Amino acid sequence: MKEKKRIYIAYTGGTIGMKPSKNGFIPVAGYLSETIKNMPEFYHDDMPEFEIHEYEPLIDSADISPEAWQVLATDIQDRYHDFDGFIILHGTDTMSYTASALSFIFESLSKPVIITGSQIPLSQLRSDARANLLNSLFIAAHHPINEVCLFFNNQLFRGNRTTKQHADGFSAFVSPNYPVLLEAGIDIKNIAGKKQRTVNTRLTIGKIDKQSIAILHLFPGLDWQVLDNLLKSPLQALVLLTYGVGNAQQDPELLKTLKEASDRGILIVNCSQCLKGSVNMGGYATGHALSEAGVIGGIDMTTEAVIAKLHYLLSQSLSYKVVKELLTTDLRGELTALND
Ligand SMILES: NC(=O)C[C@H](N)C(=O)O
């Protein structure tokens, strides 16, 4: 008989393992593992062996942080040699941020890492957790894609390309600018997943700390004083959510404020408010003016990927120039390089 693959499950919290209480769903220690023990399908002959490591405390993913990302990455690094693949059980609210952050922190990943969760707890009727976890385990063992992936509602995505699009539907995630990697239907269909041999080399991980970053969503009538105040705070980077392909109001006051901030060494990244498509500051005069003011194009990265990338890059000892360059460089498949 073929030896079974071994999968490590890092259980951080989220709805998947929650229990109903009089104040709504709450994470309860031991509850998820107990529920799984009573589900024979997880022990089917075709399923891999798995070990669940429950974090303490279990959290709602609203409480995730760069410090917690570092703990998670170190945990996986410590167990890297003992397992064939890794699953992270996580709340959906910030799942795309964690998937993006881990993609950057893991600097030499050659085994599958799949992050998943659910909209309804595993123990509840009509839960999506059973399918999400069963498929994640099955895929990690039998269809490994050696990168940080996110599995939800029968689709395996590149983690750093995802965003949460639905607050209460089962199709909670989309990958607006990159195709689905695998589709779980009657068969597991490979769409854009790159198959590579799983090798047991050492996993190198990078440092990640909390950095001073802000996001500003442009809208008609935005008072520039608000932006000015934000840029006066001890800020390292600002993500500017602009219109369409990266356009902003053609107001000299705005451009002057941005130019001064970027001259002071604040990184200003231009991301579109649109879900799909890419920033191209050469497209319109309004966008061109931003690039003249020192604003960096976020290309087709999700806001989650940009935030994670900024936390990661600013945690390395890199010069402003190098960080600026790496922001627009494809590090882990998070952006479509302009010549692709
Ligand atoms: N579906 C979920 O997991 C939502 C939950 N609030 C969380 O993100 O932890």
The ligand as a Tripos MOL2 file, in Angstrom:
@<TRIPOS>MOLECULE
LIG
    9     8     1     0     0
SMALL
NO_CHARGES

@<TRIPOS>ATOM
      1 N1        -16.4480   33.4710    8.2850 N.am      1 LIG1
      2 C1        -15.5640   33.9060    9.1820 C.2       1 LIG1
      3 O1        -14.6240   33.2020    9.4560 O.2       1 LIG1
      4 C2        -15.7530   35.2910    9.7590 C.3       1 LIG1
      5 C3        -15.1380   35.5080   11.1100 C.3       1 LIG1
      6 N2        -15.5780   36.7570   11.6720 N.3       1 LIG1
      7 C4        -13.6160   35.5590   11.0460 C.2       1 LIG1
      8 O2        -13.0860   36.1320   10.1270 O.co2     1 LIG1
      9 O3        -12.9520   35.0700   11.9280 O.co2     1 LIG1
@<TRIPOS>BOND
     1     1     2 1
     2     2     3 2
     3     2     4 1
     4     4     5 1
     5     5     6 1
     6     5     7 1
     7     7     8 2
     8     7     9 1
@<TRIPOS>SUBSTRUCTURE
     1 LIG1         1 GROUP 0 **** ****
